[in-house]
């Protein structure tokens, strides 16, 4: 089975030049029920940090996250990768 991934276009206010997000988190859909916990984790990070949360130690997903982290680091972002646990905080 092939997994498809897509992103939506950012709102117009965020597409303006010189707009920069403070922090953001990349969380798999399976962890959306715990999103508030990961949002709190992201909010505690220094400004400009990308938080990537792995739902399982799957090798293929880990490769994707590491590739995303590499691109973000090349663009000057600080990247933190966490493994999901029963208690993320």
VEXLUMNU-647112 format. One record per residue: y negated, z negated, x negated of N, C-alpha, C in turn; residue in one letter; residue number from 0. Coordinates in steps of 0.2 Angstrom, whole numbers. Each point is the difference from the previous one (the first is absolute). Last residue first. Layout:
# VEXLUMNU-647112
<<Y Z X> <Y Z X> <Y Z X> "A" NUM>
...
***
This chain:
# VEXLUMNU-647112
<<-72 -142 -26> <-6 -4 -2> <3 -6 -4> "X" 88>
<<14 16 11> <-4 4 -5> <-5 -4 -3> "X" 87>
<<24 -5 11> <-6 -3 0> <-5 3 -5> "X" 86>
<<22 9 3> <-1 -3 7> <-7 -4 1> "X" 85>
<<0 20 -17> <4 -5 0> <-1 -4 7> "X" 84>
<<-6 24 -16> <0 -3 7> <5 -6 -1> "X" 83>
<<-12 10 -21> <6 1 4> <-1 -4 6> "X" 82>
<<-20 11 -16> <3 -6 2> <7 2 4> "X" 81>
<<-21 10 -18> <6 2 4> <3 -7 2> "X" 80>
<<-26 9 -8> <5 -6 0> <6 2 5> "X" 79>
<<-23 12 -14> <6 1 4> <4 -6 -1> "X" 78>
<<-26 10 -5> <4 -5 -2> <6 0 6> "X" 77>
<<-16 22 -7> <2 -5 5> <4 -5 -4> "X" 76>
<<-8 22 -8> <-4 -6 -2> <1 -6 5> "X" 75>
<<11 22 -1> <-7 1 3> <-4 -7 -1> "X" 74>
<<22 2 -8> <-3 5 -4> <-7 1 3> "X" 73>
<<14 -15 11> <-2 -2 -7> <-4 5 -4> "X" 72>
<<10 7 20> <-5 -5 2> <-3 -3 -7> "X" 71>
<<19 14 -1> <-6 4 2> <-6 -5 1> "X" 70>
<<21 -11 -4> <-3 4 -6> <-6 4 1> "X" 69>
<<11 -11 18> <-3 -5 -4> <-3 4 -7> "X" 68>
<<13 12 15> <-6 -1 3> <-4 -5 -4> "X" 67>
<<22 4 -7> <-4 6 -1> <-7 -1 3> "X" 66>
<<15 -17 3> <-2 0 -7> <-4 7 -2> "X" 65>
<<10 -3 22> <-6 -5 -1> <-2 0 -8> "X" 64>
<<18 14 6> <-6 2 3> <-6 -4 -1> "X" 63>
<<21 -7 -8> <-2 6 -4> <-7 3 3> "X" 62>
<<12 -17 11> <-3 -3 -6> <-3 6 -4> "X" 61>
<<13 5 19> <-6 -2 2> <-4 -3 -6> "X" 60>
<<22 7 -4> <-5 6 1> <-7 -2 3> "X" 59>
<<17 -17 -6> <-2 4 -5> <-5 6 1> "X" 58>
<<3 -24 14> <2 7 0> <-2 4 -6> "X" 57>
<<-3 -24 9> <0 2 -7> <3 7 -1> "X" 56>
<<-14 -9 22> <6 -1 -3> <0 3 -7> "X" 55>
<<-20 -1 12> <4 -3 5> <7 -2 -3> "X" 54>
<<-25 3 -13> <7 3 1> <4 -4 5> "X" 53>
<<-28 3 -5> <6 -5 2> <6 4 1> "X" 52>
<<-26 2 -13> <6 4 2> <6 -5 2> "X" 51>
<<-29 0 -4> <6 -4 0> <6 4 4> "X" 50>
<<-25 3 -15> <5 3 5> <6 -4 0> "X" 49>
<<-27 -5 -7> <7 -1 -1> <4 4 5> "X" 48>
<<-25 -5 -2> <3 7 -3> <7 0 -1> "X" 47>
<<-12 -24 0> <-2 6 3> <2 6 -3> "X" 46>
<<16 -22 -2> <-7 3 -2> <-2 6 4> "X" 45>
<<17 -15 13> <0 3 -6> <-7 2 -2> "X" 44>
<<7 -10 21> <-1 -5 -6> <0 3 -7> "X" 43>
<<3 12 21> <-7 -2 0> <-1 -5 -6> "X" 42>
<<22 9 4> <-5 5 -2> <-7 -3 -1> "X" 41>
<<16 -13 11> <2 1 -7> <-5 5 -4> "X" 40>
<<-1 -3 23> <-3 -6 -3> <2 0 -8> "X" 39>
<<9 17 13> <-7 1 0> <-4 -6 -3> "X" 38>
<<23 -1 4> <-1 5 -6> <-8 1 0> "X" 37>
<<8 -13 18> <1 -4 -6> <-1 5 -6> "X" 36>
<<-2 10 21> <-6 -5 -1> <1 -4 -7> "X" 35>
<<17 15 8> <-6 3 -3> <-5 -5 -1> "X" 34>
<<24 0 9> <-3 -5 -4> <-7 2 -4> "X" 33>
<<13 14 15> <-1 -6 4> <-3 -5 -4> "X" 32>
<<5 21 -10> <-6 0 4> <-1 -7 4> "X" 31>
<<18 10 -16> <-4 -7 -1> <-6 0 4> "X" 30>
<<14 19 0> <4 -5 2> <-3 -7 -1> "X" 29>
<<-11 20 -7> <0 -1 8> <4 -6 2> "X" 28>
<<-10 1 -25> <5 4 4> <-1 -2 7> "X" 27>
<<-21 -2 -17> <6 -5 3> <4 5 4> "X" 26>
<<-22 -1 -18> <5 5 2> <6 -4 2> "X" 25>
<<-28 -7 -2> <7 -1 -1> <5 5 3> "X" 24>
<<-27 -5 -11> <4 3 5> <7 -2 -1> "X" 23>
<<-28 -6 -7> <7 -1 -1> <4 4 5> "X" 22>
<<-24 4 -1> <1 -6 -5> <7 0 -2> "X" 21>
<<-12 23 5> <4 -5 4> <0 -6 -5> "X" 20>
<<-19 19 0> <6 -2 -4> <3 -6 4> "X" 19>
<<-20 22 0> <4 -5 4> <6 -2 -3> "X" 18>
<<-15 18 -7> <-2 -7 -3> <3 -5 5> "X" 17>
<<-2 23 12> <0 -1 -8> <-2 -7 -1> "X" 16>
<<12 5 23> <-6 1 -3> <0 -1 -7> "X" 15>
<<17 -4 17> <1 7 -4> <-7 1 -4> "X" 14>
<<4 -18 16> <3 -2 -7> <1 7 -4> "X" 13>
<<-10 1 22> <-4 -5 -4> <3 -2 -7> "X" 12>
<<12 14 16> <-6 4 -3> <-4 -5 -4> "X" 11>
<<26 -6 3> <-6 1 5> <-6 3 -4> "X" 10>
<<25 6 -9> <-5 -5 0> <-5 1 5> "X" 9>
<<24 12 2> <-6 1 -3> <-5 -7 1> "X" 8>
<<27 -1 -1> <-5 2 5> <-6 1 -4> "X" 7>
<<26 3 -9> <-6 -5 1> <-5 3 4> "X" 6>
<<29 2 -5> <-7 3 1> <-5 -5 1> "X" 5>
<<28 5 -5> <-5 -5 -1> <-7 4 1> "X" 4>
<<29 2 4> <-6 3 0> <-6 -5 -1> "X" 3>
<<28 3 -5> <-5 -5 2> <-7 4 -1> "X" 2>
<<27 8 4> <-6 1 -4> <-6 -4 3> "X" 1>
<<29 -1 0> <-6 0 4> <-6 0 -4> "X" 0>
***
